[in-house]
Amino acid sequence: MCRTELPPVWLLHELAQRYVRKSHDSASKPDAFREILRATEALQDDRPVGRGAFRVSGSRRAIRIASVAFAIIIPALPVLAQPTLRVCADPANLPFSNRQQQGFENRIAELVARDMHLSLSYQWQRMGRGFVREYLSSGKCDMVVGIPANYAQMLTTRPYYRSTYVFVSRRSARVQPASFNDPELHSMKVGVQVLDDDYAPPGHALARRGMQANIVGFDTTGSDAPSIIRAVANRKVDTAIVWGPLAGYFAKRYPGRLTLTPVQPEVDPPGLPFTFAISMGVRKGNAQLRDKLQQFLDHHHREVESILRKYGVPLIEDRPAAARGD
């Protein structure tokens, strides 16, 4: 009698999990999930049971596993064979990205993958020193969704948004600064983001003006991301100077209580910038993908802008250098 080799149960589980992950954006997702549910229920029916309990016969088990294999493998083949867009992203960095894919960069990556008919996967890694060499250049991922324009270690698209640091103040406050030259700042406690054991650019601008003692530093990574905005709302500091996308996103938790005012000037002489143009980036040499991403941005700029606005990102128009104070 001819013996048919059947896929082991662990492989079916693995295929099911891969199918669920890869069909995340598929139009047939509900049907796919129903098939996976039926398959996993069938597998669970055949798990080992207690002593003396009924066990399914070998022939019936073989038939059951064969049906499970078809239920999982056949509909999964088109999805499993689909090329993958591998995105490097921070696993805990709202409003930009997180493992739950709740950030605006996650939403944009989903649009890109759908437009290019690619499956989407992530290489989760905080983007610190050595990130490009270890992850992007080594081929562990294909792109990053948000990187400063013309970043020297990558090929970048043209900028798809431009944002700025903002003063975050209570709407009820007597003073709501808009400039580092506001004399009222000398008597205020000013929240500033801390980045890799150093202050973000606003901290340096305050220090230049002799206000080191006024600075209150905040770690704004991971679960601490909203801490600097919360400190303003709860009167722990008088004002804060925060990167716009983070400020806009977390200020929405305090509707009607906070104001966001773009920092002026955009460049603190002789050359400390407070506005940044943001692009998509790929490894050097991968001009083909960079060009495809640029085509995507050209064709879908309205959808991308809609996502940014939904997350509260302050968007500013690009202007000539002279108008920015360069």
C-alpha positions as CSV (number, residue, x, y, z in Angstrom):
1,M,0.0,0.0,0.0
2,C,1.4,3.4,-1.0
3,R,2.1,5.6,2.1
4,T,1.4,9.3,1.6
5,E,3.8,11.8,3.4
6,L,1.8,14.5,5.1
7,P,3.1,17.9,6.4
8,P,3.9,17.8,10.2
9,V,1.5,19.7,12.5
10,W,4.2,22.2,13.5
11,L,4.7,23.2,9.8
12,L,1.0,23.7,9.4
13,H,1.0,26.0,12.4
14,E,3.9,27.9,11.0
15,L,2.2,28.3,7.6
16,A,-0.9,29.4,9.3
17,Q,0.9,32.1,11.3
18,R,2.8,33.3,8.2
19,Y,-0.4,33.5,6.2
20,V,-2.1,35.5,8.9
21,R,0.9,37.9,9.0
22,K,1.3,38.2,5.3
23,S,-2.4,38.6,4.6
24,H,-2.7,41.5,7.0
25,D,-3.5,43.9,4.2
26,S,-5.2,41.4,1.8
27,A,-8.6,42.1,0.5
28,S,-9.5,38.4,1.2
29,K,-8.5,38.7,4.9
30,P,-11.8,37.7,6.4
31,D,-12.0,34.5,4.3
32,A,-8.4,33.7,5.0
33,F,-9.0,34.0,8.7
34,R,-12.0,31.8,8.6
35,E,-9.9,29.1,6.8
36,I,-7.2,29.4,9.4
37,L,-9.7,29.2,12.2
38,R,-11.2,26.0,10.7
39,A,-7.7,24.5,10.2
40,T,-6.5,25.3,13.7
41,E,-9.7,23.9,15.3
42,A,-9.2,20.7,13.4
43,L,-5.6,20.5,14.6
44,Q,-6.7,21.2,18.2
45,D,-9.1,18.3,18.0
46,D,-6.2,15.9,17.5
47,R,-4.0,17.2,20.4
48,P,-2.9,14.5,22.9
49,V,-5.6,13.9,25.5
50,G,-5.6,12.5,29.1
51,R,-5.1,8.9,30.0
52,G,-8.0,6.8,29.0
53,A,-9.6,9.5,26.8
54,F,-10.7,8.8,23.2
55,R,-7.9,9.2,20.6
56,V,-8.5,9.7,16.9
57,S,-7.5,6.7,14.8
58,G,-4.4,6.9,12.6
59,S,-6.4,6.8,9.3
60,R,-8.8,9.4,10.5
61,R,-6.0,11.6,11.7
62,A,-4.2,11.3,8.3
63,I,-7.4,12.4,6.5
64,R,-7.8,15.3,9.0
65,I,-4.2,16.6,8.6
66,A,-4.5,16.3,4.8
67,S,-7.6,18.4,4.8
68,V,-6.0,20.9,7.2
69,A,-2.9,21.1,4.8
70,F,-5.1,22.0,1.9
71,A,-7.1,24.5,4.0
72,I,-4.0,26.4,4.9
73,I,-1.5,25.8,2.0
74,I,-3.7,26.2,-1.1
75,P,-5.2,29.7,-0.3
76,A,-1.9,30.8,1.3
77,L,0.3,30.1,-1.8
78,P,-0.4,33.5,-3.5
79,V,0.3,35.4,-0.3
80,L,3.4,33.4,0.7
81,A,4.9,33.8,-2.7
82,Q,4.3,37.6,-2.7
83,P,7.6,39.7,-2.6
84,T,8.2,41.5,0.7
85,L,8.9,45.1,1.5
86,R,11.1,45.1,4.6
87,V,10.9,48.2,6.6
88,C,13.2,49.2,9.4
89,A,11.2,50.9,12.2
90,D,11.5,51.8,15.9
91,P,9.4,49.3,18.0
92,A,8.3,51.9,20.6
93,N,8.3,55.4,19.1
94,L,4.8,56.8,18.8
95,P,3.6,58.8,16.9
96,F,6.0,57.5,14.3
97,S,5.9,53.7,14.7
98,N,5.5,50.8,17.2
99,R,5.2,47.0,17.2
100,Q,1.4,47.3,17.1
101,Q,1.8,49.3,13.9
102,Q,-0.2,52.3,15.3
103,G,2.1,55.1,14.1
104,F,1.8,57.3,11.1
105,E,4.9,55.8,9.5
106,N,3.3,52.4,9.9
107,R,0.2,53.7,8.0
108,I,2.4,55.1,5.3
109,A,4.3,51.9,4.9
110,E,1.0,50.0,4.5
111,L,0.1,52.4,1.7
112,V,3.5,51.8,0.0
113,A,3.3,48.0,0.2
114,R,-0.3,48.0,-1.1
115,D,0.6,50.3,-4.0
116,M,3.6,48.2,-5.0
117,H,1.7,44.9,-4.5
118,L,4.2,43.8,-1.9
119,S,3.8,42.0,1.5
120,L,5.0,44.2,4.4
121,S,7.3,43.1,7.2
122,Y,9.3,44.9,9.8
123,Q,12.8,44.8,11.2
124,W,12.3,46.4,14.6
125,Q,15.2,48.4,15.8
126,R,15.7,51.7,17.5
127,M,17.5,54.1,15.1
128,G,20.6,55.0,17.0
129,R,24.2,55.2,16.2
130,G,25.4,52.4,13.8
131,F,21.8,51.7,12.7
132,V,22.4,52.3,9.0
133,R,25.5,50.1,8.8
134,E,24.1,47.2,10.9
135,Y,20.6,47.0,9.5
136,L,20.0,48.9,6.3
137,S,23.4,48.6,4.5
138,S,23.7,44.9,5.6
139,G,20.4,44.1,3.9
140,K,18.3,43.3,6.9
141,C,15.7,45.8,5.7
142,D,15.0,47.7,2.5
143,M,13.9,51.2,3.6
144,V,13.0,53.6,6.4
145,V,9.8,55.7,6.1
146,G,11.1,58.8,7.8
147,I,14.7,60.2,7.6
148,P,16.0,63.8,7.2
149,A,16.2,64.7,3.5
150,N,19.6,64.2,1.9
151,Y,20.8,62.1,4.8
152,A,24.4,61.3,3.8
153,Q,24.3,57.6,4.6
154,M,21.3,56.8,2.5
155,L,19.7,57.5,-0.8
156,T,16.6,59.6,-0.1
157,T,13.5,60.6,-1.9
158,R,12.4,64.2,-2.2
159,P,10.9,65.4,1.1
160,Y,7.3,64.4,1.6
161,Y,6.7,66.7,4.6
162,R,8.4,69.5,6.5
163,S,7.9,70.1,10.1
164,T,9.3,72.2,12.9
165,Y,10.0,72.5,16.6
166,V,7.1,74.2,18.4
167,F,6.6,76.0,21.7
168,V,4.0,74.0,23.7
169,S,2.2,76.3,26.2
170,R,-1.0,76.2,28.2
171,R,-3.8,78.2,26.5
172,S,-4.5,79.9,29.9
173,A,-0.9,81.0,30.4
174,R,-0.1,84.7,30.6
175,V,3.0,84.2,28.4
176,Q,3.1,81.9,25.3
177,P,6.6,82.3,23.8
178,A,7.2,82.1,20.1
179,S,10.9,83.0,20.0
180,F,14.1,82.1,21.9
181,N,14.7,85.9,22.2
182,D,11.5,86.4,24.3
183,P,12.8,88.0,27.6
184,E,10.1,86.2,29.5
185,L,11.9,82.8,29.0
186,H,14.5,83.9,31.5
187,S,12.0,83.5,34.3
188,M,10.4,80.3,33.0
189,K,11.0,76.6,33.4
190,V,11.4,75.2,29.9
191,G,11.0,71.6,29.0
192,V,13.4,70.2,26.3
193,Q,13.8,66.8,24.8
194,V,16.9,64.8,25.7
195,L,18.4,62.8,22.8
196,D,21.2,60.3,23.4
197,D,22.5,62.0,26.6
198,D,22.4,65.4,24.9
199,Y,19.7,68.1,24.5
200,A,17.8,68.5,21.3
201,P,18.6,71.6,19.3
202,P,16.3,73.9,21.4
203,G,18.4,73.2,24.5
204,H,21.5,74.5,22.7
205,A,19.7,77.6,21.7
206,L,18.6,78.3,25.3
207,A,22.1,77.6,26.5
208,R,23.6,80.1,24.1
209,R,21.4,82.7,25.7
210,G,22.5,81.9,29.2
211,M,19.4,79.9,30.2
212,Q,21.0,76.6,31.2
213,A,19.4,76.7,34.6
214,N,15.9,77.1,33.1
215,I,16.1,73.8,31.2
216,V,14.2,70.7,32.3
217,G,15.2,67.7,30.3
218,F,12.7,64.9,29.3
219,D,13.3,61.5,27.8
220,T,10.6,61.2,25.1
221,T,11.3,57.6,24.0
222,G,9.0,54.6,24.5
223,S,6.4,54.9,27.2
224,D,8.0,58.3,28.3
225,A,7.1,59.9,24.9
226,P,4.2,62.0,26.2
227,S,6.0,63.1,29.4
228,I,7.1,66.5,28.2
229,I,3.6,67.4,26.9
230,R,2.0,66.1,30.2
231,A,4.4,68.3,32.2
232,V,3.1,71.4,30.4
233,A,-0.5,70.5,30.9
234,N,0.1,69.7,34.6
235,R,2.1,72.9,35.3
236,K,5.4,71.1,36.0
237,V,7.0,73.4,33.4
238,D,5.9,76.7,32.1
239,T,6.5,75.9,28.4
240,A,8.2,73.2,26.4
241,I,10.0,73.2,23.0
242,V,9.2,69.9,21.2
243,W,9.6,68.4,17.8
244,G,6.3,69.1,16.0
245,P,5.1,65.6,15.2
246,L,5.5,64.4,18.8
247,A,3.9,67.6,20.1
248,G,1.0,67.6,17.8
249,Y,0.2,63.9,18.5
250,F,0.3,64.1,22.3
251,A,-1.3,67.5,22.6
252,K,-4.5,66.0,21.2
253,R,-4.9,64.3,24.6
254,Y,-5.5,67.7,26.1
255,P,-8.2,69.2,23.8
256,G,-8.5,73.0,24.1
257,R,-5.8,73.2,26.9
258,L,-2.6,73.7,24.9
259,T,-1.3,75.9,22.1
260,L,1.5,75.0,19.6
261,T,3.5,77.8,18.2
262,P,6.3,77.2,15.6
263,V,9.7,78.3,16.8
264,Q,11.1,81.5,15.3
265,P,13.4,82.0,13.5
266,E,13.5,78.6,11.7
267,V,17.3,78.8,11.9
268,D,19.1,80.2,14.9
269,P,22.3,82.0,13.6
270,P,24.8,81.0,12.6
271,G,23.3,77.7,11.6
272,L,21.2,75.8,14.1
273,P,18.0,74.6,12.4
274,F,14.6,74.0,14.0
275,T,12.7,72.9,10.9
276,F,13.5,69.7,9.0
277,A,12.4,68.2,5.7
278,I,11.7,64.5,5.9
279,S,12.1,61.9,3.2
280,M,12.0,58.1,2.7
281,G,15.4,56.4,2.7
282,V,17.0,53.3,1.2
283,R,20.5,51.8,1.2
284,K,23.0,53.4,-1.1
285,G,23.0,51.7,-4.5
286,N,19.3,50.8,-4.5
287,A,18.3,53.6,-6.8
288,Q,15.5,51.4,-8.2
289,L,13.6,51.3,-5.0
290,R,14.3,54.9,-4.2
291,D,12.8,55.9,-7.6
292,K,9.7,53.6,-7.0
293,L,9.2,55.3,-3.6
294,Q,9.4,58.7,-5.3
295,Q,6.8,57.6,-7.8
296,F,4.6,56.5,-4.9
297,L,4.9,59.9,-3.2
298,D,4.2,61.8,-6.4
299,H,1.0,59.8,-7.0
300,H,-0.2,59.5,-3.3
301,H,0.9,62.8,-1.7
302,R,-2.7,63.7,-0.7
303,E,-3.2,60.4,1.1
304,V,0.1,60.7,2.8
305,E,-0.7,64.3,3.9
306,S,-4.1,63.2,5.1
307,I,-2.4,60.6,7.4
308,L,0.1,63.2,8.7
309,R,-2.7,65.7,9.5
310,K,-4.8,63.0,11.2
311,Y,-1.8,62.4,13.6
312,G,-1.5,66.1,14.3
313,V,1.8,66.7,12.5
314,P,2.5,70.4,12.1
315,L,3.2,70.9,8.4
316,I,4.9,73.9,7.1
317,E,5.5,75.0,3.5
318,D,9.0,75.0,2.1
319,R,10.3,78.5,1.6
320,P,13.5,80.1,0.2
321,A,16.5,80.1,2.5
322,A,16.3,83.9,3.0
323,A,12.8,83.7,4.2
324,R,13.8,81.0,6.8
325,G,16.5,83.2,8.2
326,D,19.4,81.1,6.8
